[in-house]
Amino acid sequence: MGNKVTRRCSTVDERYTRLQGLYPQRGVDQKKLRRLILDSKLAPCFPGEEEANADFEECPICFLSYPSLNRSKCCSKGVCTECFLQMKSPRTARSIQCPFCKSYNYGVEYRGVKSLEEKGIEAAEEQKVIEAKIRMRKREILDDEHREQRKEEGCHASRATTDVLPSSRLLEPPQQTETPPQESATSGMSDRSSPRDDLDSLWICEEYGSEGSLAPTPAPSAVTT
């Protein structure tokens, strides 16, 4: 006769099979929740602690510490039961996206309290992430310094160009501007004759003779008797 294997439910205090009031209770089936916790499919609803504890795990959503958390099936990130129920209710079979790795068909499983080995592996992974962020930050700072240096070099080059231009202009011979010849006032006046000048010339011709000679006309000699 074969031995019959029976699955035993975990021993959980009844107080932790109910929601602790972290969020308003909206459509949560308390009987189904209790069954999932007793079957070790969901972590017990422990009251979260605000102070960090070396033996506790911090939920990355509510930032409270718990003796144990649920594990995401896709990326193994921890989440408390009440935060998980805010994203996916046991009553619905609607598929949702993982809030951590953005994978679809988000689901969790309960593995109990973390072992020392698991904590060591997680600590090493977190250290790698921190070191990668530090390297990225250093690279960003270095790139910013290079950009500032190139900007300063460009400013110095433009200043040097503006300083050279005035000195080079001093060496150039002065440019003389050609002014159009202006007619003298006297020449303009001689070219133009007024009507009065014409009358004077006519009077002189009549008085002294022809226009070609300016000598006065000799007076008639006296007749001697």
Salt bridges, closest charged atoms under 4 A:
ASP13 OD2 - ARG15 NH2 3.03
GLU14 OE2 - ARG34 NH2 2.84
GLU57 OE1 - ARG71 NH2 2.17
GLU57 OE1 - LYS114 NZ 3.37
GLU109 OE2 - ARG111 NH2 2.98
GLU122 OE2 - ARG71 NH1 3.82
GLU122 OE1 - LYS114 NZ 1.86
GLU140 OE1 - ARG137 NH1 3.22
ASP144 OD1 - ARG147 NH2 2.10
